[in-house]
Amino acid sequence: MKRFSAILDTIVAKYVSDFEWWMMIVTPFVYGVSLIKNTSIIWSVYQFKDLFLGFVLPDMFGVTFIAVAIFMFIAKKINHKRVTALALALSSFVWSVIGTMFILAIPSNSVWILCAVMVCMGCKIGAEQ
């Protein structure tokens, strides 16, 4: 029984404790891929204010989220405090921008809730570091 408990503790320490990190890596990657695949649908359904569209290309958001996911993965692997802080700040910024866009979008959308959760998770991970 003690051996099973030790194995379970090892699994929890290795994988479950990093669950938030992995969600901070997987979520922007999947969201970026979906933005790339559905760019025309997203930009034709939602009317975003000209505040963002004046200087942003629609295809840029998907690539940006994939780049953030890759940078978060690198930060996780090298485990350096400054790189981790930079990755978390970049992630929070990108999620905040897209969340603000969806708050201002017509028709209204609830994607901003996902964005707010991702920013909060990034802040929690940053506070734990």
C-alpha atoms as an extended CHARMM CRD file, in Angstrom:
* protein
*
       129  EXT
         1         1  MET       CA              0.0000000000        0.0000000000        0.0000000000  PROA      1               0.0000000000
         2         2  LYS       CA              2.8580000000        2.3790000000        0.7640000000  PROA      2               0.0000000000
         3         3  ARG       CA              4.3760000000        1.7000000000       -2.6290000000  PROA      3               0.0000000000
         4         4  PHE       CA              1.1010000000        2.6310000000       -4.3640000000  PROA      4               0.0000000000
         5         5  SER       CA              0.9290000000        5.7950000000       -2.2880000000  PROA      5               0.0000000000
         6         6  ALA       CA              4.4790000000        6.7020000000       -3.2710000000  PROA      6               0.0000000000
         7         7  ILE       CA              3.7130000000        6.1280000000       -6.9530000000  PROA      7               0.0000000000
         8         8  LEU       CA              0.5580000000        8.2270000000       -6.6770000000  PROA      8               0.0000000000
         9         9  ASP       CA              2.4750000000       11.0260000000       -4.9480000000  PROA      9               0.0000000000
        10        10  THR       CA              5.0790000000       10.9570000000       -7.7290000000  PROA      10              0.0000000000
        11        11  ILE       CA              2.4010000000       11.1850000000      -10.4220000000  PROA      11              0.0000000000
        12        12  VAL       CA              0.6730000000       14.0500000000       -8.6410000000  PROA      12              0.0000000000
        13        13  ALA       CA              3.9360000000       15.9110000000       -8.0700000000  PROA      13              0.0000000000
        14        14  LYS       CA              5.0600000000       15.4670000000      -11.6670000000  PROA      14              0.0000000000
        15        15  TYR       CA              1.8800000000       16.0070000000      -13.6770000000  PROA      15              0.0000000000
        16        16  VAL       CA             -1.0720000000       17.3090000000      -11.6960000000  PROA      16              0.0000000000
        17        17  SER       CA              0.8480000000       20.1140000000      -10.0000000000  PROA      17              0.0000000000
        18        18  ASP       CA              1.7390000000       21.4800000000      -13.4480000000  PROA      18              0.0000000000
        19        19  PHE       CA             -1.8240000000       21.2540000000      -14.7650000000  PROA      19              0.0000000000
        20        20  GLU       CA             -2.2690000000       25.0240000000      -14.9060000000  PROA      20              0.0000000000
        21        21  TRP       CA              0.9920000000       25.4150000000      -16.7860000000  PROA      21              0.0000000000
        22        22  TRP       CA             -0.0610000000       22.8530000000      -19.3550000000  PROA      22              0.0000000000
        23        23  MET       CA             -3.4310000000       24.5640000000      -19.7460000000  PROA      23              0.0000000000
        24        24  MET       CA             -1.6070000000       27.8730000000      -20.2780000000  PROA      24              0.0000000000
        25        25  ILE       CA              0.3250000000       26.1290000000      -23.0770000000  PROA      25              0.0000000000
        26        26  VAL       CA             -2.3930000000       24.0010000000      -24.7010000000  PROA      26              0.0000000000
        27        27  THR       CA             -5.2400000000       26.5430000000      -24.6430000000  PROA      27              0.0000000000
        28        28  PRO       CA             -3.5350000000       29.3030000000      -26.6720000000  PROA      28              0.0000000000
        29        29  PHE       CA             -2.1990000000       26.7210000000      -29.1120000000  PROA      29              0.0000000000
        30        30  VAL       CA             -5.6420000000       25.2170000000      -29.7570000000  PROA      30              0.0000000000
        31        31  TYR       CA             -7.2610000000       28.6620000000      -29.8250000000  PROA      31              0.0000000000
        32        32  GLY       CA             -4.6390000000       29.9130000000      -32.2880000000  PROA      32              0.0000000000
        33        33  VAL       CA             -5.1820000000       26.9470000000      -34.5880000000  PROA      33              0.0000000000
        34        34  SER       CA             -8.9550000000       27.5090000000      -34.4750000000  PROA      34              0.0000000000
        35        35  LEU       CA             -8.4500000000       31.2050000000      -35.2450000000  PROA      35              0.0000000000
        36        36  ILE       CA             -6.3030000000       30.3250000000      -38.2470000000  PROA      36              0.0000000000
        37        37  LYS       CA             -8.8140000000       27.7770000000      -39.5350000000  PROA      37              0.0000000000
        38        38  ASN       CA            -11.8460000000       30.0540000000      -38.9950000000  PROA      38              0.0000000000
        39        39  THR       CA            -10.4070000000       33.4870000000      -39.7040000000  PROA      39              0.0000000000
        40        40  SER       CA            -12.9370000000       34.4510000000      -42.3410000000  PROA      40              0.0000000000
        41        41  ILE       CA            -15.8830000000       33.2800000000      -40.2270000000  PROA      41              0.0000000000
        42        42  ILE       CA            -14.7720000000       35.1490000000      -37.1150000000  PROA      42              0.0000000000
        43        43  TRP       CA            -14.0510000000       38.4140000000      -38.9200000000  PROA      43              0.0000000000
        44        44  SER       CA            -17.2670000000       38.2970000000      -40.9450000000  PROA      44              0.0000000000
        45        45  VAL       CA            -19.6200000000       37.3920000000      -38.0590000000  PROA      45              0.0000000000
        46        46  TYR       CA            -18.3050000000       39.8290000000      -35.4870000000  PROA      46              0.0000000000
        47        47  GLN       CA            -18.0320000000       43.5040000000      -36.1570000000  PROA      47              0.0000000000
        48        48  PHE       CA            -15.0410000000       44.6460000000      -34.1710000000  PROA      48              0.0000000000
        49        49  LYS       CA            -14.5310000000       48.3060000000      -33.5090000000  PROA      49              0.0000000000
        50        50  ASP       CA            -12.0040000000       50.0330000000      -35.7410000000  PROA      50              0.0000000000
        51        51  LEU       CA             -9.8850000000       50.5370000000      -32.6470000000  PROA      51              0.0000000000
        52        52  PHE       CA             -8.0160000000       47.2820000000      -33.3390000000  PROA      52              0.0000000000
        53        53  LEU       CA             -8.5530000000       46.5920000000      -37.0050000000  PROA      53              0.0000000000
        54        54  GLY       CA             -6.6830000000       49.6870000000      -38.1180000000  PROA      54              0.0000000000
        55        55  PHE       CA             -3.3130000000       48.1520000000      -37.2990000000  PROA      55              0.0000000000
        56        56  VAL       CA             -3.9650000000       44.4040000000      -36.9400000000  PROA      56              0.0000000000
        57        57  LEU       CA             -4.3040000000       41.8010000000      -39.6640000000  PROA      57              0.0000000000
        58        58  PRO       CA             -6.9530000000       39.1590000000      -38.9780000000  PROA      58              0.0000000000
        59        59  ASP       CA             -4.5130000000       36.2900000000      -39.5730000000  PROA      59              0.0000000000
        60        60  MET       CA             -2.0980000000       37.6950000000      -37.0130000000  PROA      60              0.0000000000
        61        61  PHE       CA             -4.1100000000       36.6160000000      -33.9880000000  PROA      61              0.0000000000
        62        62  GLY       CA             -3.9080000000       32.8870000000      -34.6560000000  PROA      62              0.0000000000
        63        63  VAL       CA             -0.1730000000       33.0150000000      -35.2500000000  PROA      63              0.0000000000
        64        64  THR       CA              0.2800000000       35.1810000000      -32.1550000000  PROA      64              0.0000000000
        65        65  PHE       CA             -1.5120000000       32.6700000000      -29.9390000000  PROA      65              0.0000000000
        66        66  ILE       CA              0.5570000000       29.7900000000      -31.3260000000  PROA      66              0.0000000000
        67        67  ALA       CA              3.7500000000       31.8050000000      -30.7290000000  PROA      67              0.0000000000
        68        68  VAL       CA              2.6410000000       32.5100000000      -27.1550000000  PROA      68              0.0000000000
        69        69  ALA       CA              2.0240000000       28.7920000000      -26.5990000000  PROA      69              0.0000000000
        70        70  ILE       CA              5.4790000000       27.9160000000      -27.9150000000  PROA      70              0.0000000000
        71        71  PHE       CA              7.0930000000       30.6150000000      -25.7680000000  PROA      71              0.0000000000
        72        72  MET       CA              5.1960000000       29.3600000000      -22.7070000000  PROA      72              0.0000000000
        73        73  PHE       CA              6.4310000000       25.8210000000      -23.4340000000  PROA      73              0.0000000000
        74        74  ILE       CA             10.0260000000       27.0430000000      -23.7010000000  PROA      74              0.0000000000
        75        75  ALA       CA              9.6500000000       29.0170000000      -20.4640000000  PROA      75              0.0000000000
        76        76  LYS       CA              8.3010000000       25.9130000000      -18.7300000000  PROA      76              0.0000000000
        77        77  LYS       CA             11.1610000000       23.7640000000      -19.9690000000  PROA      77              0.0000000000
        78        78  ILE       CA             14.0510000000       26.1060000000      -19.1160000000  PROA      78              0.0000000000
        79        79  ASN       CA             12.4380000000       27.2270000000      -15.8430000000  PROA      79              0.0000000000
        80        80  HSD       CA             14.1860000000       30.6100000000      -15.6300000000  PROA      80              0.0000000000
        81        81  LYS       CA             12.4140000000       33.2610000000      -13.5610000000  PROA      81              0.0000000000
        82        82  ARG       CA             12.7990000000       36.1580000000      -15.9900000000  PROA      82              0.0000000000
        83        83  VAL       CA             11.8190000000       34.1090000000      -19.0280000000  PROA      83              0.0000000000
        84        84  THR       CA              8.8270000000       32.7420000000      -17.1240000000  PROA      84              0.0000000000
        85        85  ALA       CA              7.7760000000       36.2390000000      -16.0520000000  PROA      85              0.0000000000
        86        86  LEU       CA              8.1180000000       37.5070000000      -19.6270000000  PROA      86              0.0000000000
        87        87  ALA       CA              6.1030000000       34.5780000000      -20.9960000000  PROA      87              0.0000000000
        88        88  LEU       CA              3.3310000000       35.0900000000      -18.4470000000  PROA      88              0.0000000000
        89        89  ALA       CA              3.2240000000       38.8310000000      -19.1090000000  PROA      89              0.0000000000
        90        90  LEU       CA              3.0800000000       38.2740000000      -22.8700000000  PROA      90              0.0000000000
        91        91  SER       CA              0.3450000000       35.6920000000      -22.4820000000  PROA      91              0.0000000000
        92        92  SER       CA             -1.7000000000       37.9700000000      -20.2280000000  PROA      92              0.0000000000
        93        93  PHE       CA             -1.3040000000       40.8510000000      -22.6760000000  PROA      93              0.0000000000
        94        94  VAL       CA             -2.4290000000       38.8180000000      -25.6900000000  PROA      94              0.0000000000
        95        95  TRP       CA             -5.4080000000       37.3470000000      -23.8140000000  PROA      95              0.0000000000
        96        96  SER       CA             -6.3360000000       40.8290000000      -22.5560000000  PROA      96              0.0000000000
        97        97  VAL       CA             -6.2720000000       42.3050000000      -26.0650000000  PROA      97              0.0000000000
        98        98  ILE       CA             -8.4500000000       39.5850000000      -27.5740000000  PROA      98              0.0000000000
        99        99  GLY       CA            -10.7710000000       39.7300000000      -24.5440000000  PROA      99              0.0000000000
       100       100  THR       CA            -11.1850000000       43.4660000000      -24.9610000000  PROA      100             0.0000000000
       101       101  MET       CA            -11.9300000000       42.9720000000      -28.6360000000  PROA      101             0.0000000000
       102       102  PHE       CA            -14.6920000000       40.4970000000      -27.8530000000  PROA      102             0.0000000000
       103       103  ILE       CA            -16.1650000000       42.7280000000      -25.1330000000  PROA      103             0.0000000000
       104       104  LEU       CA            -16.4680000000       45.5070000000      -27.7190000000  PROA      104             0.0000000000
       105       105  ALA       CA            -17.6240000000       43.1730000000      -30.5110000000  PROA      105             0.0000000000
       106       106  ILE       CA            -21.0500000000       43.3790000000      -32.0890000000  PROA      106             0.0000000000
       107       107  PRO       CA            -22.9110000000       41.0360000000      -31.4870000000  PROA      107             0.0000000000
       108       108  SER       CA            -21.7910000000       40.5050000000      -27.9180000000  PROA      108             0.0000000000
       109       109  ASN       CA            -19.8440000000       37.3650000000      -27.1720000000  PROA      109             0.0000000000
       110       110  SER       CA            -18.7220000000       35.4120000000      -24.1390000000  PROA      110             0.0000000000
       111       111  VAL       CA            -15.1750000000       34.6380000000      -25.3610000000  PROA      111             0.0000000000
       112       112  TRP       CA            -13.9660000000       37.4070000000      -23.0510000000  PROA      112             0.0000000000
       113       113  ILE       CA            -14.7500000000       35.0780000000      -20.1050000000  PROA      113             0.0000000000
       114       114  LEU       CA            -12.1970000000       32.5630000000      -21.4270000000  PROA      114             0.0000000000
       115       115  CYS       CA             -9.7320000000       35.4100000000      -21.8110000000  PROA      115             0.0000000000
       116       116  ALA       CA            -10.3180000000       36.6120000000      -18.2550000000  PROA      116             0.0000000000
       117       117  VAL       CA             -9.8230000000       33.0920000000      -16.8770000000  PROA      117             0.0000000000
       118       118  MET       CA             -6.5470000000       32.7240000000      -18.7880000000  PROA      118             0.0000000000
       119       119  VAL       CA             -5.2840000000       36.0660000000      -17.4610000000  PROA      119             0.0000000000
       120       120  CYS       CA             -6.2230000000       35.0290000000      -13.9010000000  PROA      120             0.0000000000
       121       121  MET       CA             -4.4700000000       31.6670000000      -14.3100000000  PROA      121             0.0000000000
       122       122  GLY       CA             -1.3600000000       33.4520000000      -15.5590000000  PROA      122             0.0000000000
       123       123  CYS       CA             -1.4390000000       35.7880000000      -12.5590000000  PROA      123             0.0000000000
       124       124  LYS       CA             -1.8120000000       32.8280000000      -10.1980000000  PROA      124             0.0000000000
       125       125  ILE       CA              1.1250000000       30.9970000000      -11.7750000000  PROA      125             0.0000000000
       126       126  GLY       CA              3.1950000000       34.1840000000      -11.6390000000  PROA      126             0.0000000000
       127       127  ALA       CA              2.3760000000       34.6810000000       -7.9790000000  PROA      127             0.0000000000
       128       128  GLU       CA              3.4530000000       31.1100000000       -7.2010000000  PROA      128             0.0000000000
       129       129  GLN       CA              6.8010000000       31.5660000000       -8.9390000000  PROA      129             0.0000000000
